[in-house]
Amino acid sequence: MKIFKTIAIIFLFIVFSSLAFAWGVWGHKHINKSAVFALPESMRVFFYNHIDFVTQESPVPDIRKYTINDRAEGPRHYIDIEAFQVSIDSLPQSSKDASAKYPDSILRKNGFLPWYIQDMMGKLTIAFKEKKTSEILFLAADLGHYLGDAHMPLHTSLNHDGQFTHQNGIHSFWESQLPEQFGKSYNLFVADAKYIPDVTKETWRIIKHTHLLADTLLMIERKVKSTFPEDKIYMKNDKGGVLKNKYNSP
């Protein structure tokens, strides 16, 4: 049985350690697809035979969130570190401890991405042990999505769309528009998977590192924006109005 747990953890490592740029439909699809090629040969054949499913399924969590309007889905994609009003090292490490410390209302409001990743890993491990092919594929594809989100700095910040720094629209610009426009030039080579013995510890290492990049991302955007004339910053429609993104922002 140990081999199934090992396999599940190896898959986790591939997705969140090898492709950290993530996001949007384009990004999530390429993360999952590229991850398949980094798997050990014994697993690669299985996932390669289902690579189209794992790839096409990757945006489904966002579909549940935005299209189906599944209220349970939203908090799985982010964690507003600042909203907890404690240092990141003081936050509960496990999902069990988080549920014991905070009421559901707080977790739904502030997000519980790192804890949900742990829950998904548990489910994926069980699916491997029970050799349930369909569940393995669904869970692996979804897990790839959430791990991609864990690498997006604005998914760890209360200022998730630059709304507090007059940078509205930066979320969609960063995670969707840029990869879609320049993705062809990205290096999608994925190193071989490595075993991670402590998933919880590694998940929080990722969250901490990602969160440290949030202010840097916002600072760079401000600098770049300052080099453009104001009338050239946003895309406009035929009538000259500023186009809105899914956050109803420029």
C-alpha positions in Angstrom: 0.0 0.0 0.0 2.9 2.3 0.6 3.6 2.5 -3.1 0.2 4.1 -3.8 0.9 6.8 -1.2 4.3 7.4 -2.7 2.8 7.7 -6.2 0.2 10.2 -5.1 2.8 12.4 -3.4 5.1 12.2 -6.4 2.3 13.5 -8.6 1.7 16.4 -6.1 5.4 17.4 -6.3 5.4 17.5 -10.1 2.4 19.8 -10.4 3.4 22.4 -7.8 7.2 22.4 -8.0 7.9 22.2 -11.7 5.4 24.7 -13.2 5.0 27.7 -10.9 3.7 30.3 -13.4 0.2 28.8 -13.5 -3.2 30.3 -14.1 -6.1 31.0 -16.3 -7.4 28.4 -18.8 -4.2 28.4 -20.8 -2.0 28.1 -17.8 -3.9 25.4 -16.0 -4.1 23.2 -19.1 -0.4 23.5 -19.8 0.5 22.8 -16.2 -1.4 19.5 -16.1 -0.3 18.4 -19.5 3.4 19.1 -18.9 3.2 17.4 -15.5 2.4 14.1 -17.2 5.7 14.0 -19.0 7.6 14.4 -15.7 6.1 11.3 -14.1 8.1 8.1 -13.5 7.8 5.8 -16.5 5.5 3.3 -14.6 3.0 6.1 -14.1 3.5 8.1 -17.2 1.9 5.5 -19.4 -1.3 5.5 -17.4 -1.6 9.3 -17.3 -0.4 9.7 -20.9 -3.3 7.5 -22.0 -5.6 10.0 -20.3 -3.6 13.2 -21.0 -6.5 14.8 -22.9 -8.8 14.3 -19.9 -6.3 15.6 -17.3 -5.6 18.6 -19.6 -9.2 19.5 -20.5 -10.4 18.9 -16.9 -7.9 21.4 -15.4 -10.1 24.5 -15.6 -13.2 22.8 -14.2 -12.8 24.2 -10.7 -13.0 27.7 -12.2 -16.1 26.6 -14.1 -17.7 25.4 -10.9 -16.8 28.8 -9.3 -17.8 31.2 -12.0 -20.2 29.4 -14.3 -22.1 27.1 -12.0 -21.7 29.6 -9.2 -20.9 26.9 -6.6 -20.5 28.8 -3.4 -18.4 26.1 -1.8 -15.8 26.4 -4.6 -14.6 29.9 -4.2 -12.6 29.7 -0.9 -10.7 26.6 -2.2 -8.8 28.8 -4.7 -7.2 31.3 -2.3 -6.1 32.3 1.2 -6.1 35.9 2.2 -3.1 35.7 4.6 -3.5 39.3 5.9 -7.2 38.7 6.8 -6.2 36.2 9.5 -4.3 39.0 11.3 -1.5 36.7 12.5 1.8 35.8 11.0 1.8 33.1 8.4 3.8 30.9 10.7 1.1 31.2 13.3 -1.6 29.7 11.1 -2.6 26.1 11.7 -0.6 23.8 9.5 -3.2 21.0 9.0 -6.8 21.3 7.8 -7.9 19.5 10.9 -6.3 22.2 13.1 -7.7 25.0 10.9 -11.2 23.7 11.3 -10.8 23.4 15.0 -9.5 27.0 15.4 -11.7 28.9 13.0 -15.4 28.7 12.3 -16.5 27.8 8.8 -17.7 31.4 8.2 -14.1 32.7 8.7 -12.6 30.0 6.5 -15.1 30.7 3.7 -14.4 34.4 3.9 -10.6 34.3 4.1 -10.1 31.2 2.0 -8.5 27.8 2.8 -6.4 26.9 -0.3 -3.5 25.2 1.5 -5.8 23.2 3.8 -7.9 22.1 0.8 -4.8 20.9 -1.0 -4.1 18.7 2.0 -7.7 17.3 1.8 -7.4 16.7 -1.9 -4.1 14.8 -1.4 -5.8 12.6 1.2 -8.6 11.8 -1.3 -6.2 11.1 -4.1 -4.1 8.8 -2.0 -7.2 6.8 -1.1 -8.2 6.6 -4.8 -4.8 5.2 -5.6 -5.0 2.6 -2.9 -8.5 1.5 -4.0 -7.4 1.7 -7.7 -10.4 3.8 -8.7 -9.3 5.1 -12.1 -12.0 7.7 -12.6 -11.5 9.2 -9.2 -7.7 9.3 -9.7 -8.1 11.2 -12.9 -10.7 13.7 -11.6 -8.8 14.3 -8.3 -5.4 14.6 -10.0 -6.8 17.1 -12.5 -8.4 19.2 -9.8 -5.4 19.0 -7.6 -3.2 20.4 -10.4 -5.5 23.4 -10.6 -5.4 24.2 -6.9 -1.6 23.8 -6.8 -1.4 26.2 -9.7 -3.4 28.7 -7.8 -1.1 28.2 -4.8 1.7 29.6 -7.0 -0.2 32.8 -8.0 0.8 35.6 -5.6 -2.6 37.3 -5.7 -4.3 34.1 -4.6 -2.6 34.6 -1.3 -3.3 38.3 -0.7 -6.3 40.3 0.5 -5.4 42.8 -2.2 -6.2 40.1 -4.8 -7.1 42.4 -7.7 -5.1 45.4 -6.7 -8.3 47.0 -5.4 -6.5 48.6 -2.4 -3.7 50.0 -4.5 -5.6 51.4 -7.5 -4.5 48.5 -9.6 -7.9 47.0 -10.5 -7.7 44.4 -13.1 -4.2 43.1 -12.4 -5.4 39.7 -11.4 -6.9 38.7 -14.7 -4.1 40.5 -16.6 -1.4 38.6 -14.7 -2.9 35.1 -14.7 -4.8 35.0 -18.0 -3.9 37.7 -20.5 -0.1 37.5 -20.2 0.2 33.7 -20.4 -2.3 33.6 -23.3 -0.4 36.3 -25.2 3.2 35.2 -24.5 2.8 31.5 -23.6 4.3 30.3 -26.8 7.7 31.6 -25.7 7.5 30.0 -22.3 9.9 27.1 -21.4 7.6 24.3 -20.4 10.3 21.7 -19.8 9.5 19.9 -16.5 12.2 18.2 -14.4 11.8 14.7 -13.2 9.5 14.2 -10.2 11.0 13.9 -6.8 9.6 12.4 -3.6 8.3 14.7 -0.9 7.8 13.0 2.4 5.9 15.9 4.1 3.1 17.3 1.9 1.9 19.7 4.6 5.3 21.2 5.1 5.9 21.6 1.4 2.5 23.1 0.8 3.1 25.8 3.4 6.6 26.5 2.0 5.0 27.2 -1.4 2.3 29.4 0.1 4.9 31.4 2.1 7.1 31.9 -1.0 4.1 32.8 -3.2 2.9 35.4 -0.7 6.2 37.1 -0.5 5.9 37.8 -4.2 2.6 39.6 -4.0 4.0 43.0 -3.2 6.8 42.6 -5.8 4.2 41.8 -8.5 2.2 44.9 -7.6 5.3 47.1 -7.5 6.4 45.9 -10.9 3.0 46.5 -12.4 3.0 50.1 -11.1 6.4 50.7 -12.6 5.4 49.3 -16.0 2.1 51.1 -16.1 3.9 54.4 -15.4 5.8 54.1 -18.7 2.6 54.0 -20.8 0.3 56.9 -21.7 -3.0 56.6 -19.8 -5.0 56.2 -22.9 -2.9 53.2 -24.0 -3.1 51.1 -20.8 -6.5 49.4 -21.2 -8.1 47.6 -24.1 -11.1 49.4 -25.5 -14.2 48.4 -27.4 -15.4 49.9 -30.7 -17.1 52.7 -28.9 -13.9 53.7 -27.0 -15.1 52.2 -23.7 -12.7 50.3 -21.5 -13.2 46.5 -21.7 -14.1 44.8 -18.5 -12.7 41.5 -17.3 -14.4 38.8 -15.2 -13.7 40.9 -12.1 -15.7 43.7 -13.7 -12.5 45.7 -13.7 -10.4 47.2 -16.5 
